[in-house]
Amino acid sequence: MPSVGHIIYIPGILLIGFALGFRMGAKAVRAELERREQERRR
């Protein structure tokens, strides 16, 4: 049986990972859309 620390720690780390991944992914998508818009204007 996992300890109380694991029950709190593991979901916390997962949430941090999801938040960082979402933020980095959203930034990459915005950069890609901006790049495509610049290409389309030429």
SETILO-970761 format. One record per atom (N, C-alpha, C, O, CB): residue in three letters; x, y, z. Coordinates in steps of 0.02 Angstrom, whole numbers, plus 50000, padded with zeros to 5 digits. Glycine has a CB too. Example, Ala and Ser with C-alpha at 12.3 -4.5 7.8 and 13.67 -1.06 7.14 Angstrom:
ALA506604971650390;ALA506154977550390;ALA506604983550390;ALA507124983450423;ALA505654977650452;SER506424988850354;SER506844994750357;SER506455000250394;SER506705005750402;SER507044997050286;
This chain:
MET500424994050000;MET500005000050000;MET500445006350000;MET500885007050043;MET499525000050062;PRO500335010949951;PRO500755016949950;PRO500595021550009;PRO500035021650036;PRO500645020749884;SER501095025250028;SER501005029850085;SER500615035950062;SER500505037050003;SER501695031950114;VAL500415039950111;VAL500035046050097;VAL500455050850054;VAL500185054450012;VAL499815049550163;GLY501095050850065;GLY501545055150025;GLY501505053549951;GLY501495058049909;GLY502255054450049;HIS501485047049935;HIS501425045149864;HIS500755047249836;HIS500715049349778;HIS501525037549857;ILE500235046549875;ILE499555048249850;ILE499515055649833;ILE499135057549788;ILE499025046449903;ILE499885059849868;ILE499885067049854;ILE500425068749802;ILE500295072749756;ILE500015071049919;TYR501015065849808;TYR501585067649766;TYR501495065749693;TYR501605069949649;TYR502215064349793;ILE501285059749680;ILE501245057249611;ILE500735061249570;ILE500905063549515;ILE501065049849610;PRO500115062149592;PRO499655066349553;PRO499895073549546;PRO499765076749495;PRO498965066349584;GLY500235076149596;GLY500505082849591;GLY501015083549536;GLY501005088349497;GLY500825084949657;ILE501475078649531;ILE501975078749478;ILE501645077949410;ILE501835081349362;ILE502485073049490;LEU501135073649405;LEU500775072849342;LEU500435079349321;LEU500455081149263;LEU500255067249348;LEU500125082749368;LEU499795089049352;LEU500295094349328;LEU500165098049281;LEU499405091749412;ILE500875094549361;ILE501395099249339;ILE501625097549268;ILE501715101949227;ILE501995099149388;GLY501705091049254;GLY501905088949187;GLY501395090749134;GLY501565093049080;GLY502035081549186;PHE500755089649150;PHE500225091449102;PHE500215098949090;PHE500145101149034;PHE499545089049128;ALA500285102849143;ALA500265110149136;ALA500855112649094;ALA500765116749049;ALA500285113549206;LEU501455110049107;LEU502025112049068;LEU501965109948995;LEU502125113748949;LEU502675109249097;GLY501735103848984;GLY501645101448916;GLY501125105448878;GLY501225107048819;GLY501445094148917;PHE500575107148911;PHE500055111048878;PHE500325117948860;PHE500205120448805;PHE499445111748924;ARG500695120948906;ARG500955127648895;ARG501465127748838;ARG501445132148795;ARG501265130448959;MET501915122848838;MET502425122548785;MET502105120848718;MET502315123548667;MET502955117348803;GLY501605116448718;GLY501265114748656;GLY500885120648627;GLY500905121748567;GLY500795108948667;ALA500545124348670;ALA500165130148647;ALA500635135448618;ALA500475138548567;ALA499755133148705;LYS501215136348649;LYS501705141148624;LYS501965139048555;LYS502045143148510;LYS502295141848673;ALA502085132548547;ALA502335130048483;ALA501815130848428;ALA501975132548371;ALA502535122648489;VAL501185129748445;VAL500645130448395;VAL500585137748375;VAL500505139248316;VAL499975127848424;ARG500615142348423;ARG500565149448406;ARG501155151548362;ARG501055155348314;ARG500555153848471;ALA501745149148376;ALA502335150848336;ALA502245148148265;ALA502415151548216;ALA502975148048368;GLU501995142048259;GLU501895139048193;GLU501365142948153;GLU501455144148093;GLU501685131748199;LEU500825144848185;LEU500305148748150;LEU500575155448127;LEU500415157748072;LEU499695149748196;GLU500985158648169;GLU501285164948150;GLU501755164048090;GLU501765168148045;GLU501665168148209;ARG502145158648091;ARG502605157248035;ARG502215156247970;ARG502415158747918;ARG503045151148050;ARG501675152447974;ARG501265151247914;ARG500945157747889;ARG500885158747828;ARG500725146047928;GLU500745161947935;GLU500445168347915;GLU500965172747880;GLU500805176047830;GLU500155172147977;GLN501585172647904;GLN502115176447872;GLN502255173747801;GLN502355177647755;GLN502765176247914;GLU502255167147793;GLU502365164247727;GLU501795165947679;GLU501915167147620;GLU502445156647733;ARG501195166047705;ARG500615167347663;ARG500615174647638;ARG500365176047584;ARG499965165847702;ARG500885179147677;ARG500905186247658;ARG501395187647602;ARG501335192747567;ARG501075190547718;ARG501885183347592;ARG502405184547541;ARG502125183247472;ARG502485183947422;ARG503015180047552;
